[in-house]
Amino acid sequence: MGYIDCTHSLETGMPVYPDSQPVSLSTTGTVASEGAHTTGIALESHVGTHVDVPRHMERDGPTLEAYDVSEWVFDTLVIDCTDTTDREPITTAALPAPTDHDLLCFRTDWSKYWGTDRYRDHPYLTANVAKWCAQHGYNVGIDAFSPDPTPSVDPERHSGTEPDGFPAHNALFDANRRIVENLTNLAALPETCELHVQPLPIRGGDGSPVRAVAHTSD
C-alpha cells in the first residue's frame, strides 16, 4: 500500500479565492520567552486544500457535523482532463460510464500554476457535468479553486459563454454532494484510489481545510 499527499501547505500569503481573507501565520510564543513555540493561524474555512459542504451556499444545507468521519474516505475515480486549457469547460464527453465509486476527481494538473495569476484561469465543470455527477451519486474533487469559473486577474480573459454564479456548486449541493477543492499532485495518482480528506470538526461548519491523502494499492 502507498500514500500520496494531495495537499497544498498552509502558509502566510498563500493563494486564496478572490476577495477572501488572506492567510496569516504568526509566532505567538517562543521556547526562549514562554517555554514553548506556538503559532497563531488566521484563515477562512475555504482556503488551501479544503472541502465544501452544502451549508456553504444553502441557508439550511447540511453542515460538517452531518457527516460521519467514515464519509470523508472516498472510493475515488480519477478523470484525466489534462487536455483542457485556460477557462475551458470540462464537458460530458469527459465522463465515464457509471461506476460504484463515490467521488470523481477531475485532474487538470492546474496545480502547477499555484501561486500565479494563471491559477485563477483554470478549467471548470459545465452545469451538465455537475448534474450528472449529482444524479449518479458522485461527490467531486478538482485541482483548482473551484468546479465553477473563478474571476480572472484579467477580466478580458473571461469568455462570453462562461456561466454566471455557481451552477456546478448548486447542482452538487442540491443533491447533498460534497466538493474537494485545491487538490494537488494528482498526476501521481492511479486511476482508482481511496482518498482521505478529513475536515476539522468545526461546529456548524460550511467547509474546512483538510489533509488530503490518497491511499493506493501499489
Secondary structure by P-SEA (a helix, b strand, c coil): cbbbbcbbbbbcccccccccbbbbbbbccccccccbbbbbbbbcccccccccccccccccccccccccccccccbbbbbbccccccccccccccccccccccbbbbbcccccccccccccbbbbbcaaaaaaaaaabbbbbbccccccccccccccccccccccccaaaaaaaaabbbbbcccccccccccbbbbbbbccccccccbbbbbbbbbbcc
